[in-house]
Amino acid sequence: MSGNYSIGVDLGGTNLRVAVMRQEGTLTETIALRTRLQEGRDTVVADMCEAVAALHLRQNGSGKCVGIGVGTPGPLELPAGILRRPPNLPGWDGFDVRRAIENRLNQPILLESDANVAALAELHFGAGKHFGVDSLCMLTLGTGVGNGIVLRGHVWQGANGMAGEAGHTTVVPDGLPCGCGSRGCLELYASATGLRRMALESIAAAAQPESALARLAHANVEFQARDVARLAEAGDAQAQAIFTEMGRCLGLTLAALINTLNLPLYVLGGGSAAAWSLFAPALYKEMHERAYVYRATEPTEAEKVARTPGKTHVAQAELGADSGILGAAYLPWVEVPAQGSSL
């Protein structure tokens, strides 16, 4: 295959993927590895850079490499490229990840948080493409709650690269302490971790200790949010109340984002977004009550289906686990001019 290409890196706490992308946005070759966190950050960076070099060599001179994009768990200080207490990369606080990678590759890279590259991919290849918009805001509901903002086709980094931390918006003023240092953050009520915690709290407070939720926890002490979702889908009121609270908290945050940003599309991705039917009613109710901008631009059910322009749409992400690698590989095509680079 001929033509220019980019290389993307999706660094996760468990898995590491490196891929080649052609200009039309097609991934043509991927290397998937386990992230060897227990062996130290230098080992992880070495694995990453060796995979980048291997993919570059396999192109056999068929076009030029326009750049290398890297998505990493945040928080990430930019443009410096220094990680600040990343919860999914223990021991990496203060690590100058940009310098470490560039020193090994002997060339510059484009570096972004994983939430930002996921949002970029959703804009160009997923929900944003199908809605026909050039800007969106994305919340990723995983172990935590990530947030990426893309304006007119480009990631919005903010002054220090830390724009898009809506997961740490306060939704319960006197709520539980959050790892970020605040209290009552969205992450505590809309992440997979938060859903499990709410389930345990509900079991402890329930008047009926033999509820279906209690039986689940007794049978499987390591139950996950998806297990609670199955109970809710089966009609269990106790489990349903947990997702109603999740939707309420998401609605509060989205109401503030909509009133502030007035973007055409807000996308929810990540594993917990699969429970859409369970939390969406409370989410829409809260947005309608709290955001006057949403009330002024709220689509009807028919307009939601038709993706009618000029309305404020809230939708599920479409790319799933591929958003990270697609966004990282696409960074060089949208953030820097296409020009040759060498390894």
Secondary structure by P-SEA (a helix, b strand, c coil): ccccbbbbbbbcccbbbbbcccccccccbbbbbcccccccaaaaaaaaaaaaaaaaaaccccccccbbbbbbcccccccccccccccccccccccaaaaaaaaaacbbbbbbcaaaaaaaaaaccccccccccccbbbbbbccbbbbbbbcccccccccccccccccccccccccccccccccccccccccaaaaaaaaaaaaaaccccccaaaaaaaacccccaaaaaaaaaaccaaaaaaaaaaaaaaaaaaaaaaacccccbbbbbccccccccccaaaaaaaaaacccccccccccaaaaaacccccbbbbbbccccaaaaaaaaaccccccccccccc
